[in-house]
Amino acid sequence: MRETEVLRLVGNGLSNGLNTALLVLSEATVKTHVKHLMGKLRPTSRAQAVVVAYETGLVVPADRPR
């Protein structure tokens, strides 16, 4: 699922611009995925979304985008 991929990349600290390049999506599409994630997860900030990615095991400290 693209939203999961976007959350993994956000969890690794990547910007929307880098997500766009890695996922070969438009920036508008990436922003839409981030918006949907924020709506589903209800974090108050992007940083809290990163915490969710770590807490769920989606991202681990050694994880790096490919």
C-alpha positions in Angstrom: 0.0 0.0 0.0 1.4 3.4 -1.0 0.4 5.1 2.3 2.5 2.5 4.2 5.5 3.2 1.9 5.1 6.9 2.4 5.0 6.5 6.2 8.1 4.3 6.1 9.9 7.0 4.2 8.6 9.8 6.4 9.6 7.7 9.4 13.2 7.8 8.0 13.0 11.5 7.9 12.6 12.0 4.2 10.8 15.0 2.8 7.9 14.9 0.4 10.3 15.9 -2.4 12.5 12.9 -1.7 9.5 10.6 -1.4 8.4 11.8 -4.8 11.6 10.8 -6.4 11.9 7.5 -4.7 8.3 6.4 -5.3 8.1 8.0 -8.7 4.9 9.8 -7.8 3.9 13.4 -8.2 4.4 15.7 -5.2 0.6 16.2 -5.0 0.1 12.5 -4.7 2.7 12.2 -2.0 1.1 15.1 -0.1 -2.3 13.4 -0.4 -0.9 10.2 1.0 0.6 12.1 3.9 -2.7 13.9 4.5 -4.6 10.6 4.6 -2.0 9.2 7.0 -2.3 12.2 9.3 -6.1 11.8 9.2 -6.0 8.1 10.0 -3.2 8.1 12.6 -4.3 11.5 14.2 -0.8 12.7 15.1 -0.5 16.4 15.9 2.7 16.7 13.9 4.8 14.9 11.3 7.2 14.1 14.1 4.5 12.1 15.9 3.9 10.2 12.7 7.6 9.3 12.8 7.1 8.0 16.3 4.1 5.9 15.1 6.3 4.4 12.4 8.9 3.4 15.0 6.4 2.1 17.5 4.7 -0.1 15.0 8.0 -1.6 13.8 7.5 -0.1 10.3 10.8 1.7 10.7 13.8 0.5 12.7 16.9 2.5 13.4 19.0 0.6 10.9 16.4 1.0 8.2 17.4 3.1 5.2 15.4 3.9 2.1 16.6 2.1 -1.0 
